[in-house]
């Protein structure tokens, strides 16, 4: 078999406050009434938004040796704190979590850095983000990724390839948005084994920080 290396059920019991659609709508309206998604969601604009990023690989769809292309499916789990989306659950009928369309709030412009196609927005208008009362935001955009991969077929069909899937924040520098590797790294819990390729190793590498030139 050829090999490729790429860069719980819980029951909770307790009292629950009644939460009506009207109450949730009131909270959402209050949060978004003066919200501007063009502004980075940090109270001190000299500080960066910190992103915690992990990648869940679902499948290897195929490897095109001729065009040197790797096609995979999976999703990112991106977490950050939006200081403009905070509220007190005790004053809002115990509401501690809400879901909002991803395009209603600020989100990082993460793109595929070594893709075959033009840059495209991750997720879509029908995707929701989860927002907690402390301002924690969780975004999980799913995608089919087509990435460049240098292929060496010298030892085909027993070749071992190293392919990278590169994610970058396109517009911002590290001064505005900084990515940190999640403790989860590359998650293979949902991965479906390929009949052709075997994953022998995964690794996460952080690039050098980009800063504005003075």
C-alpha positions as CSV (number, residue, x, y, z in Angstrom):
1,X,0.0,0.0,0.0
2,X,1.3,3.4,-0.9
3,X,1.7,5.8,2.0
4,X,1.1,9.5,2.4
5,X,2.1,11.7,5.2
6,X,0.2,15.0,5.7
7,X,1.6,18.1,7.1
8,X,-18.9,11.5,24.6
9,X,-22.0,11.1,25.3
10,X,-22.8,13.1,28.4
11,X,-26.2,13.4,30.3
12,X,-26.7,16.6,32.2
13,X,-29.4,16.9,34.9
14,X,-30.6,20.0,36.6
15,X,-33.0,22.9,36.4
16,X,-33.3,24.8,33.1
17,X,-34.8,28.2,32.7
18,X,-37.5,28.5,30.1
19,X,-36.1,30.3,27.0
20,X,-38.6,31.4,24.4
21,X,-37.8,32.4,20.8
22,X,-38.7,36.0,21.7
23,X,-36.2,36.1,24.5
24,X,-33.4,34.7,22.3
25,X,-34.3,37.1,19.5
26,X,-34.2,40.0,22.0
27,X,-30.7,39.0,23.1
28,X,-29.5,38.6,19.5
29,X,-31.0,42.0,18.6
30,X,-29.3,43.7,21.5
31,X,-25.9,42.1,20.7
32,X,-26.0,43.0,17.0
33,X,-27.7,46.4,17.2
34,X,-24.4,48.3,17.3
35,X,-22.1,45.5,16.1
36,X,-19.9,46.2,13.1
37,X,-18.4,43.0,11.5
38,X,-15.8,45.2,9.8
39,X,-14.1,45.9,13.1
40,X,-11.8,43.3,14.7
41,X,-13.6,42.2,17.9
42,X,-11.0,43.3,20.5
43,X,-11.6,46.2,22.9
44,X,-7.9,47.3,22.6
45,X,-7.3,47.6,18.8
46,X,-3.6,47.5,19.4
47,X,-3.9,43.8,20.4
48,X,-4.3,40.8,18.0
49,X,-7.3,38.5,17.8
50,X,-6.0,35.1,19.0
51,X,-7.1,32.1,16.9
52,X,-7.0,28.5,18.1
53,X,-7.0,26.3,15.0
54,X,-7.2,22.6,14.5
55,X,-8.0,20.5,11.5
56,X,-10.2,17.3,11.3
57,X,-9.4,15.2,8.3
58,X,-12.4,13.2,7.0
59,X,-11.1,11.5,3.9
60,X,-8.4,11.3,1.2
61,X,-10.5,11.6,-2.0
62,X,-7.6,11.1,-4.3
63,X,-4.0,11.8,-5.3
64,X,-3.4,13.0,-8.9
65,X,0.2,12.1,-9.6
66,X,0.3,13.7,-13.1
67,X,-1.0,17.1,-11.9
68,X,0.6,16.8,-8.5
69,X,-2.7,17.4,-6.6
70,X,-4.0,16.1,-3.3
71,X,-7.8,16.1,-2.8
72,X,-9.1,15.7,0.7
73,X,-12.2,16.5,2.7
74,X,-12.3,17.9,6.3
75,X,-13.1,20.8,8.4
76,X,-11.3,23.4,10.5
77,X,-12.3,24.2,14.1
78,X,-11.5,27.8,14.7
79,X,-12.0,29.4,18.1
80,X,-11.5,33.1,19.1
81,X,-12.9,35.5,21.7
82,X,-15.2,38.3,20.4
83,X,-15.2,40.9,23.2
84,X,-18.2,42.6,21.5
85,X,-20.4,39.5,21.9
86,X,-20.6,39.1,25.7
87,X,-23.7,39.0,27.9
88,X,-24.8,38.0,31.4
89,X,-26.9,34.8,31.2
90,X,-28.5,35.7,34.6
91,X,-30.0,38.8,33.1
92,X,-31.0,37.0,29.9
93,X,-33.2,34.1,31.1
94,X,-30.3,31.8,31.5
95,X,-29.3,31.9,27.9
96,X,-25.6,30.9,27.7
97,X,-25.2,30.0,24.1
98,X,-26.5,31.3,20.8
99,X,-26.0,30.4,17.1
100,X,-25.5,33.0,14.5
101,X,-25.0,32.9,10.7
102,X,-21.3,33.1,10.1
103,X,-21.7,36.2,7.9
104,X,-23.4,38.2,10.7
105,X,-20.2,38.6,12.7
106,X,-16.5,39.2,12.2
107,X,-14.5,36.2,11.3
108,X,-10.9,35.7,10.1
109,X,-10.3,35.5,6.4
110,X,-8.6,32.2,6.5
111,X,-7.9,30.7,3.0
112,X,-6.1,27.7,1.5
113,X,-2.6,28.9,0.9
114,X,-1.5,26.1,-1.5
115,X,-4.7,25.5,-3.3
116,X,-5.4,24.9,-7.0
117,X,-8.3,27.2,-7.3
118,X,-8.9,30.9,-6.5
119,X,-9.3,31.9,-2.9
120,X,-12.8,31.1,-1.7
121,X,-14.5,31.9,1.6
122,X,-14.7,28.9,3.9
123,X,-18.1,27.8,5.0
124,X,-21.1,29.5,3.5
125,X,-24.1,31.7,4.3
126,X,-26.0,28.6,5.7
127,X,-23.2,27.9,8.2
128,X,-23.6,29.0,11.8
129,X,-21.1,29.9,14.5
130,X,-21.6,29.0,18.1
131,X,-21.2,32.0,20.5
132,X,-20.9,31.6,24.3
133,X,-21.8,34.3,26.8
134,X,-18.1,35.0,27.6
135,X,-17.6,35.9,23.9
136,X,-16.0,32.6,22.8
137,X,-16.8,31.9,19.2
138,X,-16.6,28.4,17.5
139,X,-16.6,28.2,13.7
140,X,-16.3,24.8,11.9
141,X,-16.3,25.3,8.2
142,X,-16.3,22.0,6.1
143,X,-14.5,21.9,2.8
144,X,-13.2,19.8,0.0
145,X,-9.6,20.8,-0.4
146,X,-7.5,20.6,-3.6
147,X,-3.9,21.3,-2.7
148,X,-0.6,21.2,-4.5
149,X,1.7,18.3,-3.7
150,X,5.0,17.4,-5.2
151,X,4.8,13.7,-6.2
152,X,7.8,11.4,-6.6
153,X,6.8,8.2,-8.4
154,X,10.3,6.6,-8.4
155,X,9.2,3.8,-6.2
156,X,5.5,3.5,-7.4
157,X,3.4,1.7,-6.3
158,X,5.2,1.7,-3.0
159,X,6.0,5.4,-3.0
160,X,5.8,7.5,0.2
161,X,4.6,11.1,-0.3
162,X,4.7,14.2,1.9
163,X,1.9,16.6,1.2
164,X,1.0,19.9,2.9
165,X,-2.4,21.6,3.5
166,X,-1.6,25.2,4.2
167,X,-4.0,27.6,5.8
168,X,-3.2,31.3,6.0
169,X,-4.9,34.5,7.3
170,X,-4.8,36.5,4.1
171,X,-5.4,40.2,4.9
172,X,-4.2,40.5,8.4
173,X,-0.6,40.4,9.8
174,X,0.3,38.9,13.2
175,X,-0.2,42.3,14.6
176,X,-3.9,42.0,14.0
177,X,-4.6,38.3,14.0
178,X,-2.4,35.6,15.4
179,X,-2.8,31.9,14.9
180,X,-2.0,29.3,17.6
181,X,-1.9,25.6,17.0
182,X,-4.7,23.9,18.9
183,X,-3.8,21.2,21.4
184,X,-5.9,18.9,19.1
185,X,-3.6,19.6,16.1
186,X,-4.7,17.3,13.3
187,X,-7.7,15.2,14.3
188,X,-8.2,11.8,12.7
189,X,-11.1,10.6,14.9
190,X,-13.6,10.9,12.0
191,X,-11.2,9.8,9.3
192,X,-12.3,7.1,6.9
193,X,-9.5,4.9,5.7
194,X,-8.4,5.1,2.1
195,X,-8.2,1.9,0.1
196,X,-5.1,3.2,-1.7
197,X,-3.3,5.5,0.7
198,X,-2.2,5.0,4.3
199,X,-1.4,7.9,6.6
200,X,1.8,7.2,8.4
201,X,2.4,10.5,10.1
202,X,0.8,13.9,10.7
203,X,2.5,17.1,11.8
204,X,1.5,20.7,12.3
205,X,4.0,23.5,11.4
206,X,3.6,27.1,12.3
207,X,5.1,29.6,9.7
208,X,7.2,32.5,10.7
209,X,5.2,35.5,11.8
210,X,4.3,38.1,9.2
211,X,4.6,41.7,10.3
212,X,4.2,45.1,8.6
213,X,7.3,46.6,7.1
214,X,8.2,49.9,8.6
